[in-house]
């Protein structure tokens, strides 16, 4: 087969995949920018950049790129490894775009740095979106790992979301040494406030002694939904 024929065949394959209904049902995770005010010790921002005195590289994804992505994927999660999605300067516009195009959206955030009225605008921009809030342990404990986070404020915002979303807010809680004995209280708090709860067990532990690693060895890599 000639190079020209190979190129044509590849283009036809890509075109077929993009038009395939099964492919269009797949969810894509989008890291919208490089911005995040939270300094989680196990995050790639700290491990590969901040801890070495380097600035986090990257840029804000243009709206044109979001438009193309949401043409091909009908299930989009905004989260990532380097950024918190709510700190994209045009995040509310992105949510409005997705809502207008009937794109299913999941927002994964741990930031409490926006004003409360901003969150309300974001919730109403796409009321069908699923919001997942990273609060690790009881709200007053969470900043032990989510450095710079106001866990109590974010918990109030998570509860407030119920008034504006058509979906139930999700409380994501990673288990650490400082909160492993608070899990029963976390579960009860989620139940009392009508929240979904996802408890996650990490594997990102330093070799040797890691002060964040749970003492209970049964808390291995796994997750549970309550």
CORJO-V629688 format. One record per residue. N is the residue number from 1. PSI is psi in whole degrees, 0 to 359 (* if undefined). NEAR is the number of other ideal C-beta (glycine too) atoms within 10 Angstrom. D_LAST is the distance of its C-alpha to the last C-alpha in Angstrom with 2 decimals. Layout:
n: <N N>
psi: <PSI PSI>
near: <NEAR NEAR>
d_last: <D_LAST D_LAST>
//
This chain:
n: <1 2 3 4 5 6 7 8 9 10 11 12 13 14 15 16 17 18 19 20 21 22 23 24 25 26 27 28 29 30 31 32 33 34 35 36 37 38 39 40 41 42 43 44 45 46 47 48 49 50 51 52 53 54 55 56 57 58 59 60 61 62 63 64 65 66 67 68 69 70 71 72 73 74 75 76 77 78 79 80 81 82 83 84 85 86 87 88 89 90 91 92 93 94 95 96 97 98 99 100 101 102 103 104 105 106 107 108 109 110 111 112 113 114 115 116 117 118 119 120 121 122 123 124 125 126 127 128 129 130 131 132 133 134 135 136 137 138 139 140 141 142 143 144 145 146 147 148 149 150 151 152 153 154 155 156 157 158 159 160 161 162 163 164 165 166 167 168 169 170 171 172 173 174 175 176 177 178 179 180 181 182 183 184 185 186 187 188 189 190 191 192 193 194 195 196 197 198 199 200 201 202 203 204 205 206 207 208 209 210 211 212 213 214 215 216 217 218 219 220 221 222 223 224 225 226>
psi: <133 163 321 318 321 318 317 318 319 318 320 322 314 317 320 317 316 333 352 129 326 317 320 342 347 146 142 138 125 123 104 334 205 8 132 127 353 137 68 126 330 1 149 332 317 313 317 346 288 317 344 12 18 149 144 126 162 186 168 130 127 153 328 322 320 319 317 318 316 352 332 333 132 1 112 132 129 109 231 192 340 344 163 124 330 349 7 130 337 34 320 321 322 317 318 319 314 321 317 329 5 43 130 130 139 132 123 110 154 8 137 18 359 152 153 322 335 315 320 317 320 317 316 341 330 80 346 352 149 124 130 120 125 100 107 98 194 148 321 347 335 326 353 321 313 71 132 352 140 91 324 320 315 326 317 320 319 318 322 328 332 334 349 344 153 2 161 127 146 126 114 124 115 137 126 174 321 344 2 335 5 4 322 321 322 314 318 321 320 317 315 332 10 39 148 147 128 116 126 142 121 166 10 64 145 153 144 216 125 113 346 342 132 146 323 111 344 345 71 181 113 181 158 147 130 *>
near: <8 7 7 8 9 10 11 12 11 10 10 10 10 10 10 10 12 11 10 11 7 7 12 14 11 11 11 13 12 21 17 25 21 19 19 23 14 20 14 20 17 17 21 13 19 15 13 14 17 15 10 8 6 10 8 17 9 15 9 16 20 10 13 8 12 21 13 11 15 21 12 14 18 18 14 22 19 26 18 18 11 18 23 25 26 24 19 22 11 16 23 17 13 27 24 16 18 23 16 11 12 9 21 16 24 18 24 19 25 26 22 26 17 19 8 11 8 14 21 15 15 24 24 15 20 23 13 13 22 18 23 18 24 25 25 29 24 18 21 12 19 27 19 18 25 24 14 14 24 17 23 15 14 25 21 15 23 22 15 15 23 14 9 16 17 10 16 13 22 21 26 18 24 23 24 24 16 17 22 16 12 18 19 8 13 22 16 10 17 20 11 8 14 10 19 15 18 16 20 14 16 18 9 14 13 11 5 6 7 14 10 19 19 19 8 12 7 8 17 11 9 11 12 11 8 14>
d_last: <55.40 56.58 54.48 54.81 53.61 50.65 49.66 49.95 47.88 45.11 45.13 44.93 41.95 40.08 41.04 39.78 36.40 35.94 36.91 34.77 32.11 29.67 30.06 29.53 26.08 24.94 22.88 24.68 23.49 26.10 26.96 28.96 31.04 31.67 30.75 28.15 28.83 26.00 27.30 24.51 26.46 24.88 25.36 28.21 29.89 30.54 31.17 33.61 35.09 34.77 35.29 38.49 39.76 39.21 38.11 35.14 36.80 35.91 36.30 34.56 34.08 36.60 35.68 37.89 35.67 32.52 34.55 35.42 31.92 30.58 33.53 32.33 28.53 26.63 23.21 23.38 21.02 22.61 21.67 23.52 24.91 27.75 26.85 24.50 25.05 25.61 28.76 30.56 33.45 33.02 29.27 29.47 32.22 30.10 27.36 30.17 31.60 28.41 28.00 31.65 31.30 28.17 26.25 22.46 21.29 18.35 19.11 17.80 19.24 19.43 22.76 23.70 27.34 27.91 29.11 26.75 28.99 28.61 24.84 25.64 28.18 25.78 23.17 26.05 27.59 24.90 22.80 21.08 19.81 16.18 15.93 13.78 14.70 15.14 15.02 14.93 14.43 15.60 17.58 20.84 20.04 19.01 22.65 23.30 22.12 22.03 25.70 27.15 23.85 23.75 20.12 20.79 22.44 19.75 17.10 19.59 20.02 16.35 16.46 19.87 18.68 17.34 21.04 22.20 19.73 19.21 15.66 12.58 12.55 10.01 9.82 10.46 11.10 13.52 14.34 18.02 20.46 20.61 16.96 15.96 16.85 14.92 11.33 11.20 12.77 10.49 7.43 10.12 11.54 8.73 8.67 12.46 12.92 11.09 9.16 6.42 5.11 6.25 7.82 11.15 14.07 17.43 20.78 23.00 24.76 28.47 30.76 31.73 30.37 27.54 26.71 23.27 22.28 20.13 22.40 20.04 20.99 18.04 15.95 17.35 16.78 13.49 10.00 6.51 3.79 0.00>
//
